[in-house]
Amino acid sequence: MNKKQQLLCVWSGPVLLLLFMTGFWFIAQFVPPHPPTATAEEIAAIFTANHTRILIGMTVFMLAVAFNFPYIGVIAAQMWRIETRRAGLPVWTLAMFAAAVINIMILIL
């Protein structure tokens, strides 16, 4: 992987954050969270009244998660490079990559 490709992957991190905040925070308005004292009927009314806005916000959020793949990939590539130079098997790199893949799957679902 050359330097331009790695920089492109690194810049997918801020894009991820920007799209995440736009979808989750500004469009769906899930931040701040709904009060814990709200009844089930009140929460249902909020979701019913804002159905389209929430769907659009969560769609933007799920698209943002796609930018997590290159960002995690470049971090794993750098960890692999560092870890294989010092030791034999890059255990921490593999553990981080597995955790990242599980995290991405959870966020998409």
C-alpha positions in Angstrom: 0.0 0.0 0.0 1.6 3.3 -1.0 1.5 6.6 0.9 -1.4 8.1 -1.1 -3.6 5.1 -0.5 -2.8 5.2 3.2 -3.6 8.9 3.5 -6.9 8.3 1.7 -7.7 5.6 4.2 -6.7 7.8 7.1 -8.9 10.6 5.9 -11.9 8.2 5.8 -11.8 8.5 9.6 -12.9 12.2 9.8 -15.5 11.5 7.0 -16.8 8.6 9.2 -17.1 10.9 12.2 -18.7 13.7 10.2 -21.4 11.4 8.6 -22.0 9.6 11.9 -22.6 12.9 13.7 -24.8 14.2 10.8 -27.0 11.1 10.7 -27.2 10.2 14.4 -27.1 13.6 16.0 -28.5 16.2 13.6 -30.9 14.3 11.3 -32.2 11.6 13.6 -31.7 13.8 16.7 -30.8 10.9 19.0 -28.4 13.1 21.0 -29.2 14.0 23.7 -31.0 10.7 24.4 -34.6 10.7 25.3 -35.3 11.0 29.0 -35.4 7.8 31.0 -38.5 9.0 32.7 -40.4 9.0 29.4 -43.2 6.4 29.2 -43.4 3.9 26.4 -46.3 5.8 24.8 -44.2 9.0 24.8 -41.3 7.3 23.1 -43.6 5.6 20.6 -45.1 9.1 19.8 -41.6 10.5 19.2 -40.7 7.7 16.8 -44.1 7.9 15.0 -43.9 11.7 14.6 -40.3 11.7 13.3 -40.4 8.4 11.4 -39.0 9.7 8.1 -36.3 11.9 9.7 -35.1 8.9 11.8 -35.0 6.6 8.7 -32.9 9.1 6.8 -30.6 9.7 9.7 -30.0 6.0 10.3 -29.4 5.5 6.6 -26.7 8.2 6.7 -25.3 6.5 9.8 -25.1 3.1 8.1 -23.4 4.6 5.1 -20.9 6.3 7.4 -20.0 2.9 8.8 -18.6 2.0 5.4 -15.9 4.5 5.9 -14.8 2.5 8.9 -13.4 -0.3 6.7 -10.5 1.6 5.1 -9.8 3.5 8.4 -9.4 0.2 10.4 -7.5 -1.3 7.4 -4.8 1.3 7.5 -4.5 1.1 11.2 -4.2 -2.7 11.0 -1.6 -2.4 8.2 0.6 -0.1 10.3 0.2 -2.4 13.4 1.1 -5.4 11.3 4.2 -3.6 10.0 5.3 -2.7 13.5 4.4 -6.0 15.1 6.0 -8.3 12.5 9.3 -6.4 12.8 9.5 -6.9 16.5 8.0 -10.3 17.0 6.9 -13.3 15.0 3.1 -13.6 15.1 1.1 -10.3 15.0 -1.4 -11.3 17.7 -2.5 -7.8 18.7 -3.1 -6.8 15.1 -5.3 -9.8 14.5 -7.2 -9.2 17.7 -7.8 -5.6 16.9 -8.9 -6.4 13.3 -11.3 -9.1 14.6 -12.8 -6.7 17.1 -13.1 -4.0 14.5 -14.9 -6.3 12.1 -17.4 -7.4 14.9 -17.9 -3.7 15.8 -18.7 -2.8 12.2 -21.1 -5.7 11.9 -22.9 -4.6 15.1 -23.1 -1.0 13.9 -24.6 -2.0 10.5 -27.1 -4.2 12.1 
